[in-house]
Amino acid sequence: MKTILLILAFGFANSSNAQFITDDDMLHFGAGAILSSATYSIVYAKTNNSKKAFWYSLGVSTLVGLSKELYDEYFIDGRFDNSELLSTITGGFVASYTFNIFTGKKQKKRKLNWQILIYKLCHNFFNW
């Protein structure tokens, strides 16, 4: 009986289109992750507070995704795409949460060289 159920489950999983992700959604995911990573690095380097850095970086990716979709709706094609907004927010969440894991309590006592490097790169990029 278990074997039959397993075969049926694999059969339905292969014929299902529930996991369809467009290339544009992947780009939105990447953009949300990049923005969130840069924001987390900058905020954490300035404040040394991982909670504040997490929420600011998640907020930035959400704000940018929402503003891009509102721009598309009112100025480009009149369509607000929820999947693109969700992809941007998810990318921001994944990056923020990953950074939050690696900036745990054990590592708060010492400055992280990679965060300082990312901060300097972003700082130099925005001030050229």
C-alpha positions in Angstrom: 0.0 0.0 0.0 2.8 2.4 0.9 4.5 1.7 -2.4 1.3 2.5 -4.4 0.8 5.8 -2.5 4.4 6.7 -3.1 4.1 6.0 -6.9 0.9 8.1 -7.0 2.5 10.9 -5.1 5.5 11.0 -7.5 3.1 10.8 -10.5 1.1 13.8 -9.3 4.2 15.8 -8.4 5.6 15.4 -11.9 2.4 16.5 -13.6 1.8 19.5 -11.3 2.6 23.1 -12.3 2.4 24.4 -8.8 6.2 25.1 -8.5 6.4 27.2 -11.7 8.8 30.2 -11.2 9.4 32.7 -14.0 12.8 34.2 -14.8 11.5 37.6 -13.8 10.5 36.3 -10.3 14.1 34.9 -9.9 15.5 38.3 -10.8 13.2 39.9 -8.2 14.4 37.4 -5.6 18.0 38.2 -6.4 17.4 42.0 -6.3 15.7 41.6 -2.9 18.6 39.5 -1.6 21.2 42.0 -2.8 19.5 45.0 -1.4 18.8 43.3 1.9 22.4 42.1 2.2 23.8 45.5 1.6 21.4 47.1 4.0 22.1 44.5 6.7 25.8 45.0 6.3 25.6 48.8 6.5 23.2 48.9 9.5 25.0 46.2 11.4 28.4 47.9 10.9 27.0 51.2 12.2 24.9 49.9 15.1 26.2 46.5 15.9 22.6 45.5 16.5 21.5 42.4 14.6 17.8 42.9 15.3 17.8 46.4 14.0 19.8 45.3 11.0 17.4 42.4 10.3 14.3 44.6 10.3 15.8 47.5 8.4 17.1 45.2 5.7 13.8 43.4 5.4 12.0 46.7 5.3 14.2 48.0 2.5 13.6 45.0 0.3 9.8 45.2 1.0 9.7 49.0 0.3 11.7 48.7 -2.9 9.6 45.8 -4.2 6.4 47.6 -3.3 7.5 50.8 -4.9 8.6 49.0 -8.1 5.2 47.2 -8.4 3.3 50.5 -7.8 5.5 52.1 -10.5 4.6 49.3 -12.9 0.9 49.6 -12.0 0.6 53.4 -12.5 3.2 54.2 -15.1 4.2 51.1 -17.1 1.4 48.5 -17.9 -1.3 49.0 -15.3 -0.7 45.6 -13.6 0.4 45.0 -10.0 2.2 41.6 -9.9 1.9 40.0 -6.5 4.3 37.2 -7.4 7.1 39.7 -8.1 6.5 41.5 -4.9 6.5 38.3 -3.0 9.7 37.2 -4.7 11.4 40.5 -3.8 10.3 40.2 -0.1 11.3 36.5 0.0 14.8 37.3 -1.3 15.1 40.0 1.3 14.0 37.7 4.0 16.3 34.9 3.0 19.3 37.2 2.9 18.4 39.0 6.2 17.8 35.8 8.0 21.1 34.3 6.7 23.0 37.3 7.9 21.2 37.2 11.2 22.3 33.6 11.7 25.9 34.4 11.1 25.9 37.5 13.3 24.9 35.6 16.4 25.8 36.3 20.0 29.2 34.5 19.8 30.3 36.8 17.0 29.0 40.1 18.4 32.1 40.4 20.5 34.5 40.7 17.5 34.2 42.8 14.4 33.6 40.7 11.3 36.0 41.5 8.5 33.5 40.6 5.7 30.9 43.0 7.0 33.4 45.8 7.2 34.5 45.0 3.6 30.9 45.0 2.3 30.2 48.2 4.2 33.3 49.9 2.7 32.4 48.7 -0.8 28.8 49.9 -0.5 29.9 53.2 1.1 32.4 53.8 -1.7 29.9 52.9 -4.4 27.2 55.3 -3.1 29.7 58.2 -2.5 31.6 58.2 -5.8 
